[in-house]
Every structure is written in structure tokens, then in C-alpha cells.
Amino acid sequence: MRTDDADVLVIGAGVSGLTTAVRLAEADLRVRIWSADPAEATTCFAGGAMWGPYLVEPLDKVRIWSRQTLDELRKLARQPNMGVRLVAGIEASRMPAEPPECQRPV
Ligand SMILES: Cc1cc2nc3c(=O)[nH]c(=O)nc-3n(C[C@H](O)[C@H](O)[C@H](O)COP(=O)(O)OP(=O)(O)OC[C@H]3O[C@@H](n4cnc5c(N)ncnc54)[C@H](O)[C@@H]3O)c2cc1C
């Protein structure tokens, strides 16, 4: 594997790796991505997903990161052909449940 033409080697081509690679490229670094599988084989490819933090800490930072992520997703959804579309939904439970932490008032 050649890495001498890159400043950074990102390992993994899922949402974490690709997002990291884009941010580094936007900072004018030469980025090479290496992945065991093609991007089409990652967990996050072509799946519908709910926005919201789950089992991550520290909560004070997670609140900020989550909002920033939602803002980015909304920006992407406003552009054509970005592969991001926002849809409303209802999360239901057979038992009484509290709203997710990120949706509680600050
Ligand atoms: C069924 C299911 C439902 C989910 N639902 C949601 C949801 O609703 N909302 C949500 O936010 N999240 C959800 N998640 C979680 C979310 O999909 C993952 O957290 C996210 O996709 C992980 O992205 P990633 O880039 O970190 O990892 P991945 O997408 O798994 O990518 C990992 C990358 O690393 C590469 N790699 C792995 N090992 C090596 C190695 N040794 N050498 C080189 N490359 C390697 C792989 O080839 C791949 O390119 C769900 C996950 C699952 C399984």
C-alpha cells in the first residue's frame, strides 16, 4: 500500500472514515483512504437511520456534537443528490418510556 503521496491515511470507509477524510481534505491535507471492504459494504451504506446519540458520552459534549451533526444532515438534505433525506417518524414503545436524553429540554 502506497502512503508516500498522502499526509494522512484514514482506515475505514464507513461514515466515520469518509467524514474524517472529507474534513481533512477540506483542510488541504492529502488524504488516502484504506478499507478492508468497498464503501458499499459498510454498516451505514444505503440504510435508513434515526438521528440521535445512543450510548455515547460525555453527555454535555454529546449534546453539542449531536446538534452539529443534525445541522450538517439538514444542510446535506437541502442539496440534490447527496443521499440524505429527512423524514419524520414516531418512536413507539409498549411500555412507558422517557424521551431520549438529547430531546429533553436543557
Ligand atoms: C442494524 C443497525 C442499525 C443501526 N441504526 C442506526 C441508526 O438508526 N442511527 C444511527 O445513528 N446509527 C445506527 N447504527 C449504527 C451506525 O450504523 C454505525 O455506528 C455506523 O455506521 C458506524 O460507522 P463507521 O464508519 O464507524 O463503521 P462502518 O460503517 O462499520 O465502517 C467500518 C469501515 O472500516 C473498515 N474496516 C474494518 N476493519 C478494518 C481493518 N482491520 N482494516 C481496514 N479496514 C477495516 C470496513 O471495511 C469499513 O469500511 C446502526 C447499526 C446497525 C448494525
The ligand as an SDF file (V2000), in Angstrom:
LIG
                    3D

 53 58  0  0  0  0  0  0  0  0999 V2000
  -28.7550   -2.7900   12.3950 C   0  0  0  0  0  0  0  0  0  0  0  0
  -28.1120   -1.4530   12.6980 C   0  0  0  0  0  0  0  0  0  0  0  0
  -28.9200   -0.3190   12.7940 C   0  0  0  0  0  0  0  0  0  0  0  0
  -28.3530    0.9130   13.0980 C   0  0  0  0  0  0  0  0  0  0  0  0
  -29.1590    2.0090   13.1760 N   0  0  0  0  0  0  0  0  0  0  0  0
  -28.6330    3.2100   13.4070 C   0  0  0  0  0  0  0  0  0  0  0  0
  -29.4520    4.3750   13.4410 C   0  0  0  0  0  0  0  0  0  0  0  0
  -30.6720    4.3180   13.2730 O   0  0  0  0  0  0  0  0  0  0  0  0
  -28.8520    5.5740   13.6830 N   0  0  0  0  0  0  0  0  0  0  0  0
  -27.5150    5.6840   13.8790 C   0  0  0  0  0  0  0  0  0  0  0  0
  -27.0390    6.7950   14.0820 O   0  0  0  0  0  0  0  0  0  0  0  0
  -26.7290    4.6020   13.8630 N   0  0  0  0  0  0  0  0  0  0  0  0
  -27.2530    3.3790   13.6320 C   0  0  0  0  0  0  0  0  0  0  0  0
  -26.4460    2.2760   13.6250 N   0  0  0  0  0  0  0  0  0  0  0  0
  -25.0530    2.4480   13.9090 C   0  0  0  0  0  0  0  0  0  0  0  0
  -24.3190    3.0180   12.7000 C   0  0  0  0  0  0  0  0  0  0  0  0
  -24.7130    2.3390   11.5270 O   0  0  0  0  0  0  0  0  0  0  0  0
  -22.8630    2.7950   12.9440 C   0  0  0  0  0  0  0  0  0  0  0  0
  -22.4890    3.3600   14.1870 O   0  0  0  0  0  0  0  0  0  0  0  0
  -22.0790    3.4880   11.8580 C   0  0  0  0  0  0  0  0  0  0  0  0
  -22.4830    3.0780   10.5760 O   0  0  0  0  0  0  0  0  0  0  0  0
  -20.6310    3.1100   12.0560 C   0  0  0  0  0  0  0  0  0  0  0  0
  -19.9110    3.7540   11.0360 O   0  0  0  0  0  0  0  0  0  0  0  0
  -18.3860    3.5390   10.9630 P   0  0  0  0  0  0  0  0  0  0  0  0
  -17.8620    4.3520    9.8170 O   0  0  0  0  0  0  0  0  0  0  0  0
  -17.7680    3.8080   12.2980 O   0  0  0  0  0  0  0  0  0  0  0  0
  -18.2100    1.9790   10.7310 O   0  0  0  0  0  0  0  0  0  0  0  0
  -18.5970    1.0660    9.4410 P   0  0  0  0  0  0  0  0  0  0  0  0
  -19.6630    1.6730    8.5980 O   0  0  0  0  0  0  0  0  0  0  0  0
  -18.8130   -0.2890   10.0070 O   0  0  0  0  0  0  0  0  0  0  0  0
  -17.2760    1.0900    8.5900 O   0  0  0  0  0  0  0  0  0  0  0  0
  -16.0890    0.4820    9.0520 C   0  0  0  0  0  0  0  0  0  0  0  0
  -15.0710    0.5700    7.9460 C   0  0  0  0  0  0  0  0  0  0  0  0
  -13.8210    0.0870    8.4430 O   0  0  0  0  0  0  0  0  0  0  0  0
  -13.3250   -0.9050    7.5460 C   0  0  0  0  0  0  0  0  0  0  0  0
  -12.5310   -1.8300    8.3530 N   0  0  0  0  0  0  0  0  0  0  0  0
  -12.9330   -2.5780    9.3950 C   0  0  0  0  0  0  0  0  0  0  0  0
  -11.9030   -3.2840    9.8810 N   0  0  0  0  0  0  0  0  0  0  0  0
  -10.8310   -2.9530    9.1280 C   0  0  0  0  0  0  0  0  0  0  0  0
   -9.4740   -3.3480    9.1400 C   0  0  0  0  0  0  0  0  0  0  0  0
   -8.9950   -4.2050   10.0370 N   0  0  0  0  0  0  0  0  0  0  0  0
   -8.6480   -2.8060    8.2290 N   0  0  0  0  0  0  0  0  0  0  0  0
   -9.1050   -1.9100    7.3210 C   0  0  0  0  0  0  0  0  0  0  0  0
  -10.3730   -1.5020    7.2620 N   0  0  0  0  0  0  0  0  0  0  0  0
  -11.2210   -2.0290    8.1590 C   0  0  0  0  0  0  0  0  0  0  0  0
  -14.5310   -1.5130    6.9140 C   0  0  0  0  0  0  0  0  0  0  0  0
  -14.2190   -2.1240    5.6840 O   0  0  0  0  0  0  0  0  0  0  0  0
  -15.4210   -0.2620    6.7270 C   0  0  0  0  0  0  0  0  0  0  0  0
  -15.0280    0.4330    5.5610 O   0  0  0  0  0  0  0  0  0  0  0  0
  -26.9740    1.0360   13.3100 C   0  0  0  0  0  0  0  0  0  0  0  0
  -26.1590   -0.0960   13.1850 C   0  0  0  0  0  0  0  0  0  0  0  0
  -26.7180   -1.3270   12.8840 C   0  0  0  0  0  0  0  0  0  0  0  0
  -25.8310   -2.5470   12.7620 C   0  0  0  0  0  0  0  0  0  0  0  0
  1  2  1  0
  2  3  1  0
  2 52  2  0
  3  4  2  0
  4  5  1  0
  4 50  1  0
  5  6  2  0
  6  7  1  0
  6 13  1  0
  7  8  2  0
  7  9  1  0
  9 10  1  0
 10 11  2  0
 10 12  1  0
 12 13  2  0
 13 14  1  0
 14 15  1  0
 14 50  1  0
 15 16  1  0
 16 17  1  0
 16 18  1  0
 18 19  1  0
 18 20  1  0
 20 21  1  0
 20 22  1  0
 22 23  1  0
 23 24  1  0
 24 25  2  0
 24 26  1  0
 24 27  1  0
 27 28  1  0
 28 29  2  0
 28 30  1  0
 28 31  1  0
 31 32  1  0
 32 33  1  0
 33 34  1  0
 33 48  1  0
 34 35  1  0
 35 36  1  0
 35 46  1  0
 36 37  1  0
 36 45  1  0
 37 38  2  0
 38 39  1  0
 39 40  1  0
 39 45  2  0
 40 41  1  0
 40 42  2  0
 42 43  1  0
 43 44  2  0
 44 45  1  0
 46 47  1  0
 46 48  1  0
 48 49  1  0
 50 51  2  0
 51 52  1  0
 52 53  1  0
M  END
$$$$
